[in-house]
């Protein structure tokens, strides 16, 4: 079994004068991947191509080993949860999910049996016979998730799944997604909420201007330069800063967070920082490589200025 679930190669999608995808290429592995990008970046078009809903003008997308242009074949193995509500007025949760199962190729009896199982799985077993029309936003999101899972897909594609949820509902929903992933289903999570990706995904891809701008594990994307250090000190750090600058280091200070970001000159290591601390009689509480936030990675990739001061992690 290949480790790649979606492979896009030089994909171009043109809508009139607008080029929604412009040489889009990526290889997404099994597991959980966050798809990030500003409005108009090409995220939704990419999802529609991999689902076989939009045919590319050039290039190709292979989903689970199948050319995405074989739409129905692909969609039998992929579960899709759209951003917008898509239930039929008057149908109960059970009828809605069973109908999605039939559309995915299950016979009626199996579709209803699976609908019962998946609604229980997403904690809607007690309200399965109620019309979806009267459900809250959180319950409707769970119905959509059940509908995406009813045919037991190998890949689950979620488009802005936590939109409109309060913090508690959002965390409950993300825990459901993590549970699905732990049980072996690969997940693509398309969202503008970076914390959702950090809480759920091992990998991330940043989309902008119709292309894949960054792609890798979340840890690798956030990893800072080997020359940057985060330093937390005890007491006044004026003398320490002067000693660091005298040794060729560059600095920025996050007074609110209480740490220094130190850029080491070429060839230097932590010994330079320790020597400056010793000279200035400064106590160091913590010394670590300065990693970036996922927000910084995202803003850098799409060419937008950072929204605040320096971010760093341990």
Buried (B, 14 or more C-beta within 10 A) or exposed (E): EEEBBBBBBEBBBBEEEEBBBBBBBBBBBBBBBBBBBBEEBBBBBBBBBBBBBBEBEEBBBBBBEBEBBEBEBBBBBBBBBBBEEBBEEEBBBBBBBBBBBBBBEBEEEBBBBBBBBBBEBBEBBEBBEBBBEEBEBBBBBBBBBBBBBBBBBBBBBBBBBBBEBEEEBBBBBBEBBBEBBEEEBBBBBBBBBBEBBBBBBBBBBBBBBBBBBBBBBBEEBBBBEEBBBBBBBEEEBEBBBEBBEEBEBEBBBBEEEEBBBBBBEEEBEBEBBEBBBEBBEBEBEEBBBBBBBBBBBBBBBBEEEBEEEBBBBE
